[in-house]
Structures are given as structure tokens and as C-alpha cells.
Amino acid sequence: MTVAALSSAIALALVAIFLAWPAPMVLSRAEWPAHAPARALILWQVIALAGGLSMIGALWLLGDAFFPGYPILTGIPAMILALYLLAHLVVTIVRFERQRRRHLQLLLLLSSPDPNRKGTLVLDDNAPVAYCLPRGIGSVTVLSKGLFDSLGPAELDAVIAHERAHVEQRHEVLLVSFKAWRSALPWFPMAALAEGEVEALVEMLADDQARRTQPDDVLARAILQVGRVEGEGSSRSRNRQVDRFRRLAP
């Protein structure tokens, strides 16, 4: 047994534990991410990436400590974990793309193009619905007839600006990566917590983009009409959707 490798493995394991539990809990309870969602998203990505690398590194060093003369045996546990996480990422991406294509095919049957807005489909639904369907340069914004009935022109422009911000900033890339993390570790509560926080933070980023052209009070009224203040992106520690509304209507 190599003492130095064992000590390093224990140190990396402690780092992984810190990044897997205390760090996400503290960040999810903090107030400042609502004021700096971009920095908070970067920090969540750093925590997730560093946590995964720490776990893989700890397993590698642990193997080296117990099998110092057998390099193949040394890396087997670490490689299994790395392949496991990578496989879940690939499967999640493939599943997302498949669902996106099916969704688009269904939309083309149930919706019609908006004659006044490029890249916009109007869904025949009385409920106020607005979302984006990313697909590169062919991304579309989906609005329902109920949304047109529920919102005034200013609120409708605010909703459209918000949804198009999601497409322009490629938020689906972030969301898919954290969905893969949760899929790989379904028994791990911090994975679900991270996904919820990221979902709320990308909504805030889209709000900030929309605020460049739309007044805060108009955007806040639109959010209330669409019904997105409660439920989405809230964690056990803090309701980020309430934070989102408060930053628009102080």
C-alpha cells in the first residue's frame, strides 16, 4: 500500500464530499444568486465538474494505493465511474434530441405559423402557454391562442423577448447537462437540488435579457399571467421563483 496515494485519495474524497453536500446546500440557501444569476450558474457548473473529477480522481488514487504495481487494476474503478457519467450524458442528449424532434412534428400538426413573427408557432390552446423549442438556427417560439387572449401587447412582447433569450443563450445545453447529472445519480438529493437551481437561474438570465428592451413591471405582470412564479425551479431551501419575481417587482 502506498501511503502518499492513500492520503491523496482521502483528501480528494473529502473535497468530493464537500462539493456534493455542504457547498450545494450553502449556495441554494444564498440570496445573492438572484442578483447575479450568471455567476451563480458558473459556480454550479464548477461544483458539478469539480465534484465529478474529484470522485474519479479519488477512486484512481485509491486503486493506486492498494495496487501500486498493477496500473490496469489501478484505473478500473475510476474508469467505470467516468464511463458511467459519460454514458448518462450521451443518453440524456440523445433522448432530448429525440423528444425535441417528436415535439416539433406534433407542433407542426397542431399549430400554425404566426404571420407577424418569424420563427413563431401559434398553438390552438385556451391556456396561456409560452415556451421555446431549440434547434439551432431553426429554433421556434411557441405561443398559445390563450396567451394572446390573456396578455396585452406589451406583456406579450415581454414574454416573447424572454423566450427568445433562452434560444439565443442556448440554455438547453446547461439544462441537459444537469438533467444528465440527476439521471446518473437519482438517489442523490443534491443532484435534484442542482437541477432545480439551474432551471430557476436560466429563467432569471432570460428575464435579464428581456429587461433590456422591456420594462420590469411589464415583464413581472406577464410572468404572473403565464403562471410561472410558483413551482418551477424552487428548492427545499429557497423558492427561486419568488426571488425571480421580487427582482422584477421590488
C-alpha positions as CSV (number, residue, x, y, z in Angstrom):
1,M,0.0,0.0,0.0
2,T,1.3,3.5,-0.9
3,V,0.7,5.9,1.9
4,A,1.1,9.0,-0.2
5,A,-1.5,7.8,-2.7
6,L,-3.9,6.8,0.1
7,S,-3.6,10.2,1.7
8,S,-4.2,11.9,-1.6
9,A,-7.2,9.7,-2.2
10,I,-8.7,10.6,1.2
11,A,-8.1,14.3,0.6
12,L,-9.8,14.2,-2.8
13,A,-12.7,12.2,-1.3
14,L,-13.2,14.9,1.3
15,V,-13.2,17.5,-1.5
16,A,-15.8,15.5,-3.4
17,I,-18.0,15.2,-0.2
18,F,-17.7,18.9,0.4
19,L,-18.7,19.7,-3.2
20,A,-21.5,17.1,-3.1
21,W,-23.2,18.2,0.1
22,P,-22.2,21.4,2.0
23,A,-21.4,23.5,-1.0
24,P,-24.7,23.0,-2.8
25,M,-26.7,23.5,0.4
26,V,-25.0,26.8,1.2
27,L,-25.4,28.0,-2.4
28,S,-29.0,27.0,-2.6
29,R,-29.8,29.0,0.5
30,A,-27.9,32.1,-0.5
31,E,-29.7,35.2,-1.6
32,W,-27.0,36.6,-3.9
33,P,-27.6,34.2,-6.9
34,A,-30.9,36.1,-7.6
35,H,-28.8,39.3,-8.1
36,A,-26.0,37.6,-10.1
37,P,-27.5,34.5,-11.9
38,A,-24.7,34.3,-14.5
39,R,-22.0,34.0,-11.8
40,A,-24.2,31.5,-9.8
41,L,-24.6,29.3,-12.9
42,I,-20.9,29.3,-13.5
43,L,-20.4,28.3,-9.8
44,W,-22.9,25.5,-10.1
45,Q,-21.0,24.2,-13.2
46,V,-17.7,24.4,-11.4
47,I,-19.2,22.5,-8.4
48,A,-20.6,19.8,-10.6
49,L,-17.5,19.4,-12.8
50,A,-15.0,19.5,-9.9
51,G,-17.2,17.1,-7.8
52,G,-17.2,14.6,-10.6
53,L,-13.5,14.9,-11.2
54,S,-12.8,14.6,-7.5
55,M,-14.7,11.4,-7.2
56,I,-12.9,9.9,-10.3
57,G,-9.5,11.1,-9.0
58,A,-10.1,9.7,-5.5
59,L,-11.0,6.3,-7.0
60,W,-7.9,6.3,-9.2
61,L,-5.6,7.2,-6.3
62,L,-7.3,4.6,-4.1
63,G,-6.6,2.0,-6.7
64,D,-3.0,3.2,-6.9
65,A,-2.7,3.0,-3.1
66,F,-3.8,-0.7,-3.0
67,F,-2.4,-1.9,-6.3
68,P,0.7,0.2,-6.9
69,G,2.3,-2.3,-9.2
70,Y,-0.8,-3.0,-11.4
71,P,-1.6,0.1,-13.5
72,I,-4.5,-1.7,-15.2
73,L,-6.2,-2.6,-11.9
74,T,-5.5,0.9,-10.6
75,G,-7.7,2.7,-13.1
76,I,-10.6,0.3,-13.4
77,P,-12.9,1.8,-10.7
78,A,-12.2,5.3,-11.8
79,M,-12.8,4.4,-15.5
80,I,-16.1,2.7,-14.6
81,L,-17.3,5.8,-12.9
82,A,-16.2,8.1,-15.7
83,L,-17.8,5.9,-18.3
84,Y,-21.0,5.7,-16.2
85,L,-21.3,9.5,-16.0
86,L,-20.4,10.0,-19.7
87,A,-22.9,7.4,-20.8
88,H,-25.7,9.1,-18.9
89,L,-24.7,12.4,-20.5
90,V,-24.8,10.8,-24.0
91,V,-28.1,9.1,-23.3
92,T,-29.7,12.3,-22.0
93,I,-28.6,14.2,-25.0
94,V,-29.9,11.6,-27.4
95,R,-33.2,11.4,-25.5
96,F,-33.5,15.2,-25.6
97,E,-32.9,15.3,-29.3
98,R,-35.5,12.6,-29.9
99,Q,-38.1,14.2,-27.8
100,R,-37.4,17.6,-29.4
101,R,-38.0,16.1,-32.9
102,R,-41.2,14.4,-31.9
103,H,-42.4,17.5,-30.2
104,L,-41.7,19.6,-33.3
105,Q,-43.6,17.1,-35.5
106,L,-46.6,17.3,-33.2
107,L,-46.4,21.1,-33.1
108,L,-46.5,21.3,-36.9
109,L,-49.7,19.4,-36.9
110,L,-51.4,21.3,-34.0
111,S,-50.2,24.8,-34.6
112,S,-49.9,27.4,-37.4
113,P,-47.2,30.0,-38.1
114,D,-47.6,33.4,-36.7
115,P,-47.9,35.8,-39.8
116,N,-46.4,38.7,-37.8
117,R,-43.5,37.0,-36.1
118,K,-40.7,35.0,-37.7
119,G,-39.9,31.6,-36.1
120,T,-43.1,31.6,-34.1
121,L,-45.9,29.0,-34.0
122,V,-49.4,29.6,-32.5
123,L,-50.9,26.6,-30.7
124,D,-54.6,26.2,-30.6
125,D,-54.9,26.1,-26.8
126,N,-57.0,28.3,-24.5
127,A,-54.5,28.1,-21.7
128,P,-51.7,30.8,-21.6
129,V,-48.7,28.9,-22.9
130,A,-45.3,30.2,-24.0
131,Y,-42.0,28.3,-24.5
132,C,-39.2,27.8,-26.9
133,L,-38.1,24.8,-28.8
134,P,-34.4,25.0,-29.5
135,R,-33.0,23.5,-32.7
136,G,-30.1,25.8,-33.7
137,I,-30.9,28.4,-36.4
138,G,-34.3,26.8,-36.8
139,S,-35.4,27.3,-33.2
140,V,-39.1,28.3,-32.7
141,T,-41.1,30.1,-30.1
142,V,-44.4,28.5,-29.3
143,L,-47.3,30.7,-28.1
144,S,-50.9,29.7,-27.5
145,K,-54.1,31.5,-28.5
146,G,-54.9,31.7,-24.8
147,L,-51.8,33.7,-24.3
148,F,-52.9,36.2,-26.9
149,D,-56.2,36.5,-25.1
150,S,-54.7,36.8,-21.6
151,L,-51.9,39.4,-22.3
152,G,-51.8,42.9,-23.7
153,P,-49.4,43.8,-26.4
154,A,-46.7,45.0,-24.0
155,E,-46.9,41.8,-21.9
156,L,-46.9,39.7,-25.0
157,D,-43.7,41.4,-26.2
158,A,-42.1,40.8,-22.9
159,V,-42.9,37.1,-22.9
160,I,-41.6,36.7,-26.5
161,A,-38.4,38.5,-25.6
162,H,-37.9,36.2,-22.6
163,E,-38.5,33.0,-24.6
164,R,-36.2,34.1,-27.4
165,A,-33.5,34.8,-24.8
166,H,-33.5,31.1,-23.9
167,V,-32.8,30.3,-27.6
168,E,-30.1,32.9,-28.1
169,Q,-28.2,32.0,-25.0
170,R,-28.5,28.2,-25.6
171,H,-29.9,27.5,-22.1
172,E,-30.9,24.0,-23.2
173,V,-27.2,23.0,-23.1
174,L,-27.0,23.8,-19.4
175,L,-30.3,22.2,-18.6
176,V,-29.4,18.9,-20.4
177,S,-26.1,18.6,-18.6
178,F,-27.7,18.9,-15.2
179,K,-30.5,16.6,-16.2
180,A,-27.8,14.0,-17.1
181,W,-26.2,14.6,-13.6
182,R,-29.5,13.9,-11.9
183,S,-30.2,10.9,-14.2
184,A,-26.8,9.4,-13.2
185,L,-27.4,9.9,-9.5
186,P,-31.2,9.6,-9.0
187,W,-30.7,8.6,-5.3
188,F,-28.6,11.7,-4.6
189,P,-30.8,14.6,-3.4
190,M,-28.2,17.3,-4.3
191,A,-28.5,16.3,-8.0
192,A,-32.2,17.2,-7.9
193,L,-31.4,20.4,-6.0
194,A,-28.8,21.5,-8.5
195,E,-31.2,20.9,-11.4
196,G,-33.9,23.0,-9.8
197,E,-31.5,25.8,-9.0
198,V,-30.2,25.8,-12.6
199,E,-33.7,25.9,-14.0
200,A,-34.6,28.9,-12.0
201,L,-31.3,30.7,-12.7
202,V,-31.7,30.4,-16.5
203,E,-35.2,31.9,-16.2
204,M,-33.5,34.9,-14.4
205,L,-31.0,35.1,-17.2
206,A,-33.7,35.2,-19.8
207,D,-35.5,37.8,-17.7
208,D,-32.4,40.0,-17.7
209,Q,-32.1,39.7,-21.5
210,A,-35.8,40.7,-21.9
211,R,-35.3,43.6,-19.4
212,R,-33.0,45.3,-22.0
213,T,-36.0,46.1,-24.1
214,Q,-39.0,45.6,-21.8
215,P,-39.9,47.4,-18.5
216,D,-39.6,45.4,-15.3
217,D,-43.2,45.9,-14.3
218,V,-44.5,44.7,-17.7
219,L,-42.3,41.6,-17.5
220,A,-43.5,40.9,-13.9
221,R,-47.1,41.1,-14.9
222,A,-46.5,38.8,-17.9
223,I,-44.9,36.2,-15.6
224,L,-47.9,36.3,-13.2
225,Q,-50.3,35.9,-16.1
226,V,-48.4,32.9,-17.5
227,G,-48.3,31.4,-14.0
228,R,-44.6,30.8,-13.6
229,V,-44.0,32.2,-10.1
230,E,-44.7,29.1,-8.2
231,G,-43.5,25.5,-8.5
232,E,-40.7,25.7,-11.1
233,G,-37.1,25.8,-10.1
234,S,-37.8,26.1,-6.3
235,S,-35.6,24.1,-4.0
236,R,-36.2,22.8,-0.5
237,S,-34.1,25.7,0.9
238,R,-35.3,28.7,-1.1
239,N,-38.1,29.5,-3.6
240,R,-36.1,30.9,-6.5
241,Q,-39.3,31.7,-8.4
242,V,-40.3,34.1,-5.7
243,D,-36.8,35.6,-5.9
244,R,-37.2,35.9,-9.6
245,F,-40.5,37.8,-9.2
246,R,-39.1,40.1,-6.4
247,R,-36.1,41.2,-8.5
248,L,-38.6,42.3,-11.2
249,A,-41.1,44.0,-8.8
250,P,-39.1,45.2,-5.7
